Each structure stands twice: as structure tokens, then as C-alpha cells.
């Protein structure tokens, strides 16, 4: 059954529940979230190159990566406390904030915490970078959660993402190296934005899929 189309609007809700009255300008959102995700830093490249190369994952592996993204970033929103607990329990390595400079979905974040998986961990490939940030979006506090997944098949990841969620695409930007797509979706009653950065077939860099969630900040969750 096809989904009913949402009415066209120049503004989108960024609240934590349907009916919330926090609004932001979509155009403003896109300008803020797009510029920081167009390049790969030398730090990120060095991390990936230092790790043993892995073959591109299968469809089932991509589905597992989507499940990790859903569990870590979407199911309860971006939660610093839960991410810290996961990092401790799953032995993720803490990285310097500079490792996340060009991966943050919103430029100039207020706070950053970054981890690395030095070996495969569940559905996360070795070399996955996990990042948490707090930032301002149109003057409102937001929290973000990002997974940078090396050697994940971008097409299979996107298929699994659509199977797992009811995401609706609201924008797309392309360049020769990558495709940036912004989606809106509800998970557990929370409205969130999801930014997917997918390498193109022409990309000459190592394959990395970047998936980020962006949602209004809960003051009780802020570190």
C-alpha cells in the first residue's frame, strides 16, 4: 500500500512528539547540516587505512548495520548516557573530537563525543566511528547521533533502511563523490531527521556510509 503524500510545506516540525509546536525553516536546516558532510578528513582516512581492509558487506550485513543504527541512534533518539553505556559495555575506543570534525551532521557543534570500533562488533564493521553531538538548529538545541560505517554496500543499506523505517525523503544533494539525502520519520513517537551520505559509483575514496539522526534536545539528556 502506498503511503499518503504529506502536504507541501516550507517548514517542518522538529519536536519530540506529533503535534509539538517547535518549528524550523527547512531551507535553513539544510544549509546547516549539509556543509559539514561533504568531505572526509585526513584523520578519518588515517583511521580507516590503519585498519585491515574488509570486503563490502552483503545484504544481510547491511541489514544488521541498519539495525545497529536503529538501536544506537533512532529507537531512543540521540542519548549521551546510553551511548556512553554502550561504549563501555562494547569496548569502543574513545577518540579525540577532531576525528569527528567533518562527520558532524550540523556544523560547529557545542559538544562532541566520538568512539571507534577497532574490530567488528555485532552489526558494526571494524573501523566504525560513532559520534554524539549537541548543537543549535535555528536557535533550538538539538542532539545528533552518527554512525560512519566503512565497507557497507550503500544500495543495500538504503534498502534495509526503508524496510526498517517509514522515512520520507525531503531533500537530496549530489556531487561526483557522494549523495546527501535528508529524511523525516517518527520512531517511538519522536520526530527525527535522518541524514544519509552515500558514496557514488564514481567515488575514488574508500566506501563509507554515514547515517545520522537529528532531533530536538531533551534537557534531561544533555551532558
Secondary structure as UniProt FT lines:
FT   STRAND          11..13
FT   TURN            18..19
FT   STRAND          23..25
FT   HELIX           26..34
FT   HELIX           35..37
FT   HELIX           42..50
FT   HELIX           59..69
FT   HELIX           70..74
FT   TURN            75..76
FT   HELIX           80..89
FT   TURN            90..91
FT   STRAND          93..95
FT   HELIX           97..100
FT   TURN            101..103
FT   STRAND          111..116
FT   TURN            122..123
FT   TURN            126..127
FT   STRAND          129..137
FT   TURN            138..139
FT   STRAND          140..150
FT   HELIX           154..164
FT   STRAND          168..174
FT   STRAND          178..187
FT   TURN            188..189
FT   STRAND          190..199
FT   TURN            201..202
FT   STRAND          208..216
FT   TURN            219..221
//
